[in-house]
């Protein structure tokens, strides 16, 4: 087993040995920021991928009309 796998097994066993409330707190404290970073990174990548194929990427999406214009 590699050094990283042994380290991860040690961390996993340590977390599994904690009482429930500290397990949840530690898991949320690590997973929520990681999930947020992953979501922001994917959002950025998708935005770049979508914008890369468009010549009018800076053009507004809406027509500029308002609700009052249609009354």
mmCIF file of the N, C-alpha and C atoms, coordinates in Angstrom:
data_MODEL
# 
_entry.id   MODEL 
# 
loop_
_atom_site.group_PDB 
_atom_site.id 
_atom_site.type_symbol 
_atom_site.label_atom_id 
_atom_site.label_alt_id 
_atom_site.label_comp_id 
_atom_site.label_asym_id 
_atom_site.label_entity_id 
_atom_site.label_seq_id 
_atom_site.pdbx_PDB_ins_code 
_atom_site.Cartn_x 
_atom_site.Cartn_y 
_atom_site.Cartn_z 
_atom_site.occupancy 
_atom_site.B_iso_or_equiv 
_atom_site.pdbx_formal_charge 
_atom_site.auth_seq_id 
_atom_site.auth_comp_id 
_atom_site.auth_asym_id 
_atom_site.auth_atom_id 
_atom_site.pdbx_PDB_model_num 
ATOM 1   N N  . UNK A 1 1  ? 0.841   -1.184 0.000   1.00 0.00 ? 1  UNK A N  1 
ATOM 2   C CA . UNK A 1 1  ? 0.000   0.000  0.000   1.00 0.00 ? 1  UNK A CA 1 
ATOM 3   C C  . UNK A 1 1  ? 0.882   1.242  0.000   1.00 0.00 ? 1  UNK A C  1 
ATOM 4   N N  . UNK A 1 2  ? 0.472   2.245  -0.731  1.00 0.00 ? 2  UNK A N  1 
ATOM 5   C CA . UNK A 1 2  ? 1.275   3.467  -0.795  1.00 0.00 ? 2  UNK A CA 1 
ATOM 6   C C  . UNK A 1 2  ? 1.114   4.290  0.479   1.00 0.00 ? 2  UNK A C  1 
ATOM 7   N N  . UNK A 1 3  ? 1.969   5.281  0.627   1.00 0.00 ? 3  UNK A N  1 
ATOM 8   C CA . UNK A 1 3  ? 1.930   6.122  1.812   1.00 0.00 ? 3  UNK A CA 1 
ATOM 9   C C  . UNK A 1 3  ? 0.638   6.910  1.940   1.00 0.00 ? 3  UNK A C  1 
ATOM 10  N N  . UNK A 1 4  ? 0.119   7.368  0.809   1.00 0.00 ? 4  UNK A N  1 
ATOM 11  C CA . UNK A 1 4  ? -1.128  8.146  0.843   1.00 0.00 ? 4  UNK A CA 1 
ATOM 12  C C  . UNK A 1 4  ? -2.297  7.254  1.250   1.00 0.00 ? 4  UNK A C  1 
ATOM 13  N N  . UNK A 1 5  ? -2.327  6.035  0.744   1.00 0.00 ? 5  UNK A N  1 
ATOM 14  C CA . UNK A 1 5  ? -3.410  5.107  1.092   1.00 0.00 ? 5  UNK A CA 1 
ATOM 15  C C  . UNK A 1 5  ? -3.361  4.761  2.576   1.00 0.00 ? 5  UNK A C  1 
ATOM 16  N N  . UNK A 1 6  ? -2.170  4.568  3.115   1.00 0.00 ? 6  UNK A N  1 
ATOM 17  C CA . UNK A 1 6  ? -2.039  4.278  4.548   1.00 0.00 ? 6  UNK A CA 1 
ATOM 18  C C  . UNK A 1 6  ? -2.472  5.483  5.378   1.00 0.00 ? 6  UNK A C  1 
ATOM 19  N N  . UNK A 1 7  ? -2.100  6.677  4.929   1.00 0.00 ? 7  UNK A N  1 
ATOM 20  C CA . UNK A 1 7  ? -2.495  7.892  5.650   1.00 0.00 ? 7  UNK A CA 1 
ATOM 21  C C  . UNK A 1 7  ? -4.019  8.025  5.639   1.00 0.00 ? 7  UNK A C  1 
ATOM 22  N N  . UNK A 1 8  ? -4.616  7.810  4.457   1.00 0.00 ? 8  UNK A N  1 
ATOM 23  C CA . UNK A 1 8  ? -6.072  7.938  4.341   1.00 0.00 ? 8  UNK A CA 1 
ATOM 24  C C  . UNK A 1 8  ? -6.779  6.908  5.208   1.00 0.00 ? 8  UNK A C  1 
ATOM 25  N N  . UNK A 1 9  ? -6.259  5.693  5.262   1.00 0.00 ? 9  UNK A N  1 
ATOM 26  C CA . UNK A 1 9  ? -6.854  4.671  6.126   1.00 0.00 ? 9  UNK A CA 1 
ATOM 27  C C  . UNK A 1 9  ? -6.789  5.096  7.588   1.00 0.00 ? 9  UNK A C  1 
ATOM 28  N N  . UNK A 1 10 ? -5.683  5.708  7.992   1.00 0.00 ? 10 UNK A N  1 
ATOM 29  C CA . UNK A 1 10 ? -5.554  6.202  9.364   1.00 0.00 ? 10 UNK A CA 1 
ATOM 30  C C  . UNK A 1 10 ? -6.562  7.295  9.672   1.00 0.00 ? 10 UNK A C  1 
ATOM 31  N N  . UNK A 1 11 ? -6.741  8.227  8.723   1.00 0.00 ? 11 UNK A N  1 
ATOM 32  C CA . UNK A 1 11 ? -7.723  9.303  8.911   1.00 0.00 ? 11 UNK A CA 1 
ATOM 33  C C  . UNK A 1 11 ? -9.125  8.723  8.980   1.00 0.00 ? 11 UNK A C  1 
ATOM 34  N N  . UNK A 1 12 ? -9.416  7.776  8.097   1.00 0.00 ? 12 UNK A N  1 
ATOM 35  C CA . UNK A 1 12 ? -10.740 7.153  8.068   1.00 0.00 ? 12 UNK A CA 1 
ATOM 36  C C  . UNK A 1 12 ? -11.042 6.438  9.388   1.00 0.00 ? 12 UNK A C  1 
ATOM 37  N N  . UNK A 1 13 ? -10.078 5.717  9.895   1.00 0.00 ? 13 UNK A N  1 
ATOM 38  C CA . UNK A 1 13 ? -10.277 5.021  11.172  1.00 0.00 ? 13 UNK A CA 1 
ATOM 39  C C  . UNK A 1 13 ? -10.439 6.009  12.321  1.00 0.00 ? 13 UNK A C  1 
ATOM 40  N N  . UNK A 1 14 ? -9.688  7.114  12.274  1.00 0.00 ? 14 UNK A N  1 
ATOM 41  C CA . UNK A 1 14 ? -9.802  8.125  13.325  1.00 0.00 ? 14 UNK A CA 1 
ATOM 42  C C  . UNK A 1 14 ? -11.200 8.751  13.319  1.00 0.00 ? 14 UNK A C  1 
ATOM 43  N N  . UNK A 1 15 ? -11.695 9.109  12.139  1.00 0.00 ? 15 UNK A N  1 
ATOM 44  C CA . UNK A 1 15 ? -13.031 9.711  12.034  1.00 0.00 ? 15 UNK A CA 1 
ATOM 45  C C  . UNK A 1 15 ? -14.095 8.697  12.455  1.00 0.00 ? 15 UNK A C  1 
ATOM 46  N N  . UNK A 1 16 ? -13.942 7.446  12.046  1.00 0.00 ? 16 UNK A N  1 
ATOM 47  C CA . UNK A 1 16 ? -14.920 6.415  12.403  1.00 0.00 ? 16 UNK A CA 1 
ATOM 48  C C  . UNK A 1 16 ? -14.959 6.174  13.910  1.00 0.00 ? 16 UNK A C  1 
ATOM 49  N N  . UNK A 1 17 ? -13.865 6.442  14.601  1.00 0.00 ? 17 UNK A N  1 
ATOM 50  C CA . UNK A 1 17 ? -13.820 6.242  16.038  1.00 0.00 ? 17 UNK A CA 1 
ATOM 51  C C  . UNK A 1 17 ? -14.385 7.392  16.847  1.00 0.00 ? 17 UNK A C  1 
ATOM 52  N N  . UNK A 1 18 ? -14.664 8.509  16.192  1.00 0.00 ? 18 UNK A N  1 
ATOM 53  C CA . UNK A 1 18 ? -15.234 9.663  16.894  1.00 0.00 ? 18 UNK A CA 1 
ATOM 54  C C  . UNK A 1 18 ? -16.707 9.435  17.199  1.00 0.00 ? 18 UNK A C  1 
ATOM 55  N N  . UNK A 1 19 ? -17.235 10.102 18.222  1.00 0.00 ? 19 UNK A N  1 
ATOM 56  C CA . UNK A 1 19 ? -18.686 10.066 18.442  1.00 0.00 ? 19 UNK A CA 1 
ATOM 57  C C  . UNK A 1 19 ? -19.427 10.712 17.261  1.00 0.00 ? 19 UNK A C  1 
ATOM 58  N N  . UNK A 1 20 ? -20.730 10.484 17.193  1.00 0.00 ? 20 UNK A N  1 
ATOM 59  C CA . UNK A 1 20 ? -21.526 10.911 16.031  1.00 0.00 ? 20 UNK A CA 1 
ATOM 60  C C  . UNK A 1 20 ? -21.471 12.413 15.776  1.00 0.00 ? 20 UNK A C  1 
ATOM 61  N N  . UNK A 1 21 ? -21.683 13.218 16.787  1.00 0.00 ? 21 UNK A N  1 
ATOM 62  C CA . UNK A 1 21 ? -21.752 14.678 16.583  1.00 0.00 ? 21 UNK A CA 1 
ATOM 63  C C  . UNK A 1 21 ? -20.425 15.230 16.056  1.00 0.00 ? 21 UNK A C  1 
ATOM 64  N N  . UNK A 1 22 ? -19.274 14.877 16.636  1.00 0.00 ? 22 UNK A N  1 
ATOM 65  C CA . UNK A 1 22 ? -18.024 15.354 16.030  1.00 0.00 ? 22 UNK A CA 1 
ATOM 66  C C  . UNK A 1 22 ? -17.795 14.825 14.609  1.00 0.00 ? 22 UNK A C  1 
ATOM 67  N N  . UNK A 1 23 ? -18.258 13.607 14.322  1.00 0.00 ? 23 UNK A N  1 
ATOM 68  C CA . UNK A 1 23 ? -18.154 13.088 12.951  1.00 0.00 ? 23 UNK A CA 1 
ATOM 69  C C  . UNK A 1 23 ? -18.914 13.979 11.981  1.00 0.00 ? 23 UNK A C  1 
ATOM 70  N N  . UNK A 1 24 ? -20.145 14.321 12.343  1.00 0.00 ? 24 UNK A N  1 
ATOM 71  C CA . UNK A 1 24 ? -20.971 15.159 11.470  1.00 0.00 ? 24 UNK A CA 1 
ATOM 72  C C  . UNK A 1 24 ? -20.352 16.541 11.327  1.00 0.00 ? 24 UNK A C  1 
ATOM 73  N N  . UNK A 1 25 ? -19.903 17.137 12.433  1.00 0.00 ? 25 UNK A N  1 
ATOM 74  C CA . UNK A 1 25 ? -19.314 18.469 12.388  1.00 0.00 ? 25 UNK A CA 1 
ATOM 75  C C  . UNK A 1 25 ? -18.055 18.479 11.524  1.00 0.00 ? 25 UNK A C  1 
ATOM 76  N N  . UNK A 1 26 ? -17.208 17.493 11.687  1.00 0.00 ? 26 UNK A N  1 
ATOM 77  C CA . UNK A 1 26 ? -15.983 17.416 10.898  1.00 0.00 ? 26 UNK A CA 1 
ATOM 78  C C  . UNK A 1 26 ? -16.293 17.177 9.422   1.00 0.00 ? 26 UNK A C  1 
ATOM 79  N N  . UNK A 1 27 ? -17.222 16.287 9.162   1.00 0.00 ? 27 UNK A N  1 
ATOM 80  C CA . UNK A 1 27 ? -17.591 15.997 7.778   1.00 0.00 ? 27 UNK A CA 1 
ATOM 81  C C  . UNK A 1 27 ? -18.172 17.236 7.099   1.00 0.00 ? 27 UNK A C  1 
ATOM 82  N N  . UNK A 1 28 ? -19.082 17.921 7.771   1.00 0.00 ? 28 UNK A N  1 
ATOM 83  C CA . UNK A 1 28 ? -19.658 19.132 7.184   1.00 0.00 ? 28 UNK A CA 1 
ATOM 84  C C  . UNK A 1 28 ? -18.620 20.229 7.037   1.00 0.00 ? 28 UNK A C  1 
ATOM 85  N N  . UNK A 1 29 ? -17.724 20.340 8.009   1.00 0.00 ? 29 UNK A N  1 
ATOM 86  C CA . UNK A 1 29 ? -16.689 21.367 7.942   1.00 0.00 ? 29 UNK A CA 1 
ATOM 87  C C  . UNK A 1 29 ? -15.712 21.163 6.806   1.00 0.00 ? 29 UNK A C  1 
ATOM 88  N N  . UNK A 1 30 ? -15.570 19.914 6.360   1.00 0.00 ? 30 UNK A N  1 
ATOM 89  C CA . UNK A 1 30 ? -14.668 19.618 5.247   1.00 0.00 ? 30 UNK A CA 1 
ATOM 90  C C  . UNK A 1 30 ? -15.439 19.545 3.930   1.00 0.00 ? 30 UNK A C  1 
ATOM 91  N N  . UNK A 1 31 ? -16.572 18.849 3.931   1.00 0.00 ? 31 UNK A N  1 
ATOM 92  C CA . UNK A 1 31 ? -17.289 18.614 2.681   1.00 0.00 ? 31 UNK A CA 1 
ATOM 93  C C  . UNK A 1 31 ? -18.005 19.839 2.131   1.00 0.00 ? 31 UNK A C  1 
ATOM 94  N N  . UNK A 1 32 ? -18.549 20.678 2.983   1.00 0.00 ? 32 UNK A N  1 
ATOM 95  C CA . UNK A 1 32 ? -19.269 21.853 2.478   1.00 0.00 ? 32 UNK A CA 1 
ATOM 96  C C  . UNK A 1 32 ? -18.322 22.794 1.721   1.00 0.00 ? 32 UNK A C  1 
ATOM 97  N N  . UNK A 1 33 ? -17.164 23.153 2.288   1.00 0.00 ? 33 UNK A N  1 
ATOM 98  C CA . UNK A 1 33 ? -16.254 23.995 1.498   1.00 0.00 ? 33 UNK A CA 1 
ATOM 99  C C  . UNK A 1 33 ? -15.741 23.305 0.230   1.00 0.00 ? 33 UNK A C  1 
ATOM 100 N N  . UNK A 1 34 ? -15.433 22.003 0.315   1.00 0.00 ? 34 UNK A N  1 
ATOM 101 C CA . UNK A 1 34 ? -14.958 21.301 -0.880  1.00 0.00 ? 34 UNK A CA 1 
ATOM 102 C C  . UNK A 1 34 ? -16.042 21.238 -1.958  1.00 0.00 ? 34 UNK A C  1 
ATOM 103 N N  . UNK A 1 35 ? -17.279 20.995 -1.547  1.00 0.00 ? 35 UNK A N  1 
ATOM 104 C CA . UNK A 1 35 ? -18.379 20.957 -2.512  1.00 0.00 ? 35 UNK A CA 1 
ATOM 105 C C  . UNK A 1 35 ? -18.595 22.341 -3.135  1.00 0.00 ? 35 UNK A C  1 
ATOM 106 N N  . UNK A 1 36 ? -18.466 23.392 -2.335  1.00 0.00 ? 36 UNK A N  1 
ATOM 107 C CA . UNK A 1 36 ? -18.594 24.748 -2.866  1.00 0.00 ? 36 UNK A CA 1 
ATOM 108 C C  . UNK A 1 36 ? -17.506 25.073 -3.869  1.00 0.00 ? 36 UNK A C  1 
ATOM 109 N N  . UNK A 1 37 ? -16.271 24.676 -3.563  1.00 0.00 ? 37 UNK A N  1 
ATOM 110 C CA . UNK A 1 37 ? -15.172 24.901 -4.504  1.00 0.00 ? 37 UNK A CA 1 
ATOM 111 C C  . UNK A 1 37 ? -15.370 24.097 -5.784  1.00 0.00 ? 37 UNK A C  1 
ATOM 112 N N  . UNK A 1 38 ? -15.821 22.859 -5.650  1.00 0.00 ? 38 UNK A N  1 
ATOM 113 C CA . UNK A 1 38 ? -16.071 22.034 -6.828  1.00 0.00 ? 38 UNK A CA 1 
ATOM 114 C C  . UNK A 1 38 ? -17.178 22.636 -7.689  1.00 0.00 ? 38 UNK A C  1 
ATOM 115 N N  . UNK A 1 39 ? -18.241 23.116 -7.058  1.00 0.00 ? 39 UNK A N  1 
ATOM 116 C CA . UNK A 1 39 ? -19.343 23.728 -7.810  1.00 0.00 ? 39 UNK A CA 1 
ATOM 117 C C  . UNK A 1 39 ? -18.893 24.993 -8.512  1.00 0.00 ? 39 UNK A C  1 
ATOM 118 N N  . UNK A 1 40 ? -18.110 25.827 -7.832  1.00 0.00 ? 40 UNK A N  1 
ATOM 119 C CA . UNK A 1 40 ? -17.618 27.067 -8.447  1.00 0.00 ? 40 UNK A CA 1 
ATOM 120 C C  . UNK A 1 40 ? -16.690 26.744 -9.612  1.00 0.00 ? 40 UNK A C  1 
ATOM 121 N N  . UNK A 1 41 ? -15.836 25.739 -9.443  1.00 0.00 ? 41 UNK A N  1 
ATOM 122 C CA . UNK A 1 41 ? -14.932 25.356 -10.528 1.00 0.00 ? 41 UNK A CA 1 
ATOM 123 C C  . UNK A 1 41 ? -15.678 24.820 -11.730 1.00 0.00 ? 41 UNK A C  1 
ATOM 124 N N  . UNK A 1 42 ? -16.667 23.956 -11.491 1.00 0.00 ? 42 UNK A N  1 
ATOM 125 C CA . UNK A 1 42 ? -17.465 23.435 -12.600 1.00 0.00 ? 42 UNK A CA 1 
ATOM 126 C C  . UNK A 1 42 ? -18.263 24.533 -13.282 1.00 0.00 ? 42 UNK A C  1 
ATOM 127 N N  . UNK A 1 43 ? -18.791 25.472 -12.512 1.00 0.00 ? 43 UNK A N  1 
ATOM 128 C CA . UNK A 1 43 ? -19.529 26.597 -13.082 1.00 0.00 ? 43 UNK A CA 1 
ATOM 129 C C  . UNK A 1 43 ? -18.626 27.411 -13.996 1.00 0.00 ? 43 UNK A C  1 
ATOM 130 N N  . UNK A 1 44 ? -17.415 27.646 -13.546 1.00 0.00 ? 44 UNK A N  1 
ATOM 131 C CA . UNK A 1 44 ? -16.453 28.408 -14.347 1.00 0.00 ? 44 UNK A CA 1 
ATOM 132 C C  . UNK A 1 44 ? -16.100 27.664 -15.628 1.00 0.00 ? 44 UNK A C  1 
ATOM 133 N N  . UNK A 1 45 ? -15.840 26.344 -15.519 1.00 0.00 ? 45 UNK A N  1 
ATOM 134 C CA . UNK A 1 45 ? -15.496 25.553 -16.700 1.00 0.00 ? 45 UNK A CA 1 
ATOM 135 C C  . UNK A 1 45 ? -16.636 25.507 -17.712 1.00 0.00 ? 45 UNK A C  1 
ATOM 136 N N  . UNK A 1 46 ? -17.854 25.311 -17.223 1.00 0.00 ? 46 UNK A N  1 
ATOM 137 C CA . UNK A 1 46 ? -19.002 25.277 -18.127 1.00 0.00 ? 46 UNK A CA 1 
ATOM 138 C C  . UNK A 1 46 ? -19.206 26.651 -18.768 1.00 0.00 ? 46 UNK A C  1 
ATOM 139 N N  . UNK A 1 47 ? -19.051 27.708 -17.983 1.00 0.00 ? 47 UNK A N  1 
ATOM 140 C CA . UNK A 1 47 ? -19.178 29.051 -18.541 1.00 0.00 ? 47 UNK A CA 1 
ATOM 141 C C  . UNK A 1 47 ? -18.151 29.320 -19.620 1.00 0.00 ? 47 UNK A C  1 
ATOM 142 N N  . UNK A 1 48 ? -16.918 28.883 -19.396 1.00 0.00 ? 48 UNK A N  1 
ATOM 143 C CA . UNK A 1 48 ? -15.880 29.056 -20.416 1.00 0.00 ? 48 UNK A CA 1 
ATOM 144 C C  . UNK A 1 48 ? -16.167 28.213 -21.648 1.00 0.00 ? 48 UNK A C  1 
ATOM 145 N N  . UNK A 1 49 ? -16.645 26.982 -21.443 1.00 0.00 ? 49 UNK A N  1 
ATOM 146 C CA . UNK A 1 49 ? -16.946 26.108 -22.578 1.00 0.00 ? 49 UNK A CA 1 
ATOM 147 C C  . UNK A 1 49 ? -18.096 26.656 -23.408 1.00 0.00 ? 49 UNK A C  1 
ATOM 148 N N  . UNK A 1 50 ? -19.102 27.176 -22.750 1.00 0.00 ? 50 UNK A N  1 
ATOM 149 C CA . UNK A 1 50 ? -20.246 27.733 -23.483 1.00 0.00 ? 50 UNK A CA 1 
ATOM 150 C C  . UNK A 1 50 ? -19.846 29.024 -24.186 1.00 0.00 ? 50 UNK A C  1 
ATOM 151 N N  . UNK A 1 51 ? -19.095 29.866 -23.496 1.00 0.00 ? 51 UNK A N  1 
ATOM 152 C CA . UNK A 1 51 ? -18.690 31.142 -24.070 1.00 0.00 ? 51 UNK A CA 1 
ATOM 153 C C  . UNK A 1 51 ? -17.656 31.002 -25.161 1.00 0.00 ? 51 UNK A C  1 
ATOM 154 N N  . UNK A 1 52 ? -16.890 29.917 -25.187 1.00 0.00 ? 52 UNK A N  1 
ATOM 155 C CA . UNK A 1 52 ? -15.834 29.755 -26.181 1.00 0.00 ? 52 UNK A CA 1 
ATOM 156 C C  . UNK A 1 52 ? -16.393 29.566 -27.581 1.00 0.00 ? 52 UNK A C  1 
ATOM 157 N N  . UNK A 1 53 ? -17.574 28.991 -27.705 1.00 0.00 ? 53 UNK A N  1 
ATOM 158 C CA . UNK A 1 53 ? -18.143 28.735 -29.017 1.00 0.00 ? 53 UNK A CA 1 
ATOM 159 C C  . UNK A 1 53 ? -19.024 29.847 -29.535 1.00 0.00 ? 53 UNK A C  1 
ATOM 160 N N  . UNK A 1 54 ? -19.142 30.934 -28.808 1.00 0.00 ? 54 UNK A N  1 
ATOM 161 C CA . UNK A 1 54 ? -20.034 32.031 -29.211 1.00 0.00 ? 54 UNK A CA 1 
ATOM 162 C C  . UNK A 1 54 ? -19.225 33.263 -29.592 1.00 0.00 ? 54 UNK A C  1 
ATOM 163 N N  . UNK A 1 55 ? -19.579 33.874 -30.699 1.00 0.00 ? 55 UNK A N  1 
ATOM 164 C CA . UNK A 1 55 ? -18.936 35.129 -31.096 1.00 0.00 ? 55 UNK A CA 1 
ATOM 165 C C  . UNK A 1 55 ? -19.543 36.311 -30.362 1.00 0.00 ? 55 UNK A C  1 
ATOM 166 N N  . UNK A 1 56 ? -20.819 36.206 -29.986 1.00 0.00 ? 56 UNK A N  1 
ATOM 167 C CA . UNK A 1 56 ? -21.525 37.300 -29.327 1.00 0.00 ? 56 UNK A CA 1 
ATOM 168 C C  . UNK A 1 56 ? -21.645 37.049 -27.830 1.00 0.00 ? 56 UNK A C  1 
ATOM 169 N N  . UNK A 1 57 ? -20.595 36.561 -27.200 1.00 0.00 ? 57 UNK A N  1 
ATOM 170 C CA . UNK A 1 57 ? -20.649 36.217 -25.778 1.00 0.00 ? 57 UNK A CA 1 
ATOM 171 C C  . UNK A 1 57 ? -20.934 37.436 -24.912 1.00 0.00 ? 57 UNK A C  1 
ATOM 172 N N  . UNK A 1 58 ? -20.561 38.626 -25.364 1.00 0.00 ? 58 UNK A N  1 
ATOM 173 C CA . UNK A 1 58 ? -20.772 39.832 -24.571 1.00 0.00 ? 58 UNK A CA 1 
ATOM 174 C C  . UNK A 1 58 ? -22.140 40.466 -24.842 1.00 0.00 ? 58 UNK A C  1 
ATOM 175 N N  . UNK A 1 59 ? -22.881 39.966 -25.805 1.00 0.00 ? 59 UNK A N  1 
ATOM 176 C CA . UNK A 1 59 ? -24.180 40.547 -26.143 1.00 0.00 ? 59 UNK A CA 1 
ATOM 177 C C  . UNK A 1 59 ? -25.190 40.208 -25.054 1.00 0.00 ? 59 UNK A C  1 
ATOM 178 N N  . UNK A 1 60 ? -26.129 41.123 -24.769 1.00 0.00 ? 60 UNK A N  1 
ATOM 179 C CA . UNK A 1 60 ? -27.144 40.834 -23.754 1.00 0.00 ? 60 UNK A CA 1 
ATOM 180 C C  . UNK A 1 60 ? -28.065 39.708 -24.215 1.00 0.00 ? 60 UNK A C  1 
ATOM 181 N N  . UNK A 1 61 ? -28.568 38.966 -23.264 1.00 0.00 ? 61 UNK A N  1 
ATOM 182 C CA . UNK A 1 61 ? -29.434 37.830 -23.568 1.00 0.00 ? 61 UNK A CA 1 
ATOM 183 C C  . UNK A 1 61 ? -30.854 38.293 -23.853 1.00 0.00 ? 61 UNK A C  1 
ATOM 184 N N  . UNK A 1 62 ? -31.323 39.333 -23.156 1.00 0.00 ? 62 UNK A N  1 
ATOM 185 C CA . UNK A 1 62 ? -32.701 39.796 -23.321 1.00 0.00 ? 62 UNK A CA 1 
ATOM 186 C C  . UNK A 1 62 ? -32.772 40.856 -24.424 1.00 0.00 ? 62 UNK A C  1 
ATOM 187 N N  . UNK A 1 63 ? -33.999 41.138 -24.852 1.00 0.00 ? 63 UNK A N  1 
ATOM 188 C CA . UNK A 1 63 ? -34.188 42.084 -25.951 1.00 0.00 ? 63 UNK A CA 1 
ATOM 189 C C  . UNK A 1 63 ? -34.169 43.537 -25.493 1.00 0.00 ? 63 UNK A C  1 
ATOM 190 N N  . UNK A 1 64 ? -34.183 43.745 -24.197 1.00 0.00 ? 64 UNK A N  1 
ATOM 191 C CA . UNK A 1 64 ? -34.174 45.100 -23.692 1.00 0.00 ? 64 UNK A CA 1 
ATOM 192 C C  . UNK A 1 64 ? -35.548 45.690 -23.470 1.00 0.00 ? 64 UNK A C  1 
ATOM 193 N N  . UNK A 1 65 ? -36.600 44.984 -23.875 1.00 0.00 ? 65 UNK A N  1 
ATOM 194 C CA . UNK A 1 65 ? -37.943 45.499 -23.669 1.00 0.00 ? 65 UNK A CA 1 
ATOM 195 C C  . UNK A 1 65 ? -38.375 45.242 -22.234 1.00 0.00 ? 65 UNK A C  1 
ATOM 196 N N  . UNK A 1 66 ? -39.290 46.041 -21.771 1.00 0.00 ? 66 UNK A N  1 
ATOM 197 C CA . UNK A 1 66 ? -39.808 45.906 -20.439 1.00 0.00 ? 66 UNK A CA 1 
ATOM 198 C C  . UNK A 1 66 ? -41.273 45.509 -20.483 1.00 0.00 ? 66 UNK A C  1 
ATOM 199 N N  . UNK A 1 67 ? -41.832 45.203 -19.337 1.00 0.00 ? 67 UNK A N  1 
ATOM 200 C CA . UNK A 1 67 ? -43.240 44.832 -19.266 1.00 0.00 ? 67 UNK A CA 1 
ATOM 201 C C  . UNK A 1 67 ? -44.113 45.993 -19.728 1.00 0.00 ? 67 UNK A C  1 
ATOM 202 N N  . UNK A 1 68 ? -43.713 47.205 -19.409 1.00 0.00 ? 68 UNK A N  1 
ATOM 203 C CA . UNK A 1 68 ? -44.515 48.384 -19.790 1.00 0.00 ? 68 UNK A CA 1 
ATOM 204 C C  . UNK A 1 68 ? -44.569 48.558 -21.302 1.00 0.00 ? 68 UNK A C  1 
ATOM 205 N N  . UNK A 1 69 ? -43.536 48.125 -22.042 1.00 0.00 ? 69 UNK A N  1 
ATOM 206 C CA . UNK A 1 69 ? -43.513 48.257 -23.494 1.00 0.00 ? 69 UNK A CA 1 
ATOM 207 C C  . UNK A 1 69 ? -44.575 47.405 -24.163 1.00 0.00 ? 69 UNK A C  1 
ATOM 208 N N  . UNK A 1 70 ? -45.044 46.353 -23.503 1.00 0.00 ? 70 UNK A N  1 
ATOM 209 C CA . UNK A 1 70 ? -45.995 45.425 -24.099 1.00 0.00 ? 70 UNK A CA 1 
ATOM 210 C C  . UNK A 1 70 ? -47.447 45.726 -23.693 1.00 0.00 ? 70 UNK A C  1 
ATOM 211 N N  . UNK A 1 71 ? -47.678 46.794 -22.975 1.00 0.00 ? 71 UNK A N  1 
ATOM 212 C CA . UNK A 1 71 ? -49.048 47.104 -22.547 1.00 0.00 ? 71 UNK A CA 1 
ATOM 213 C C  . UNK A 1 71 ? -49.791 47.914 -23.566 1.00 0.00 ? 71 UNK A C  1 
# 
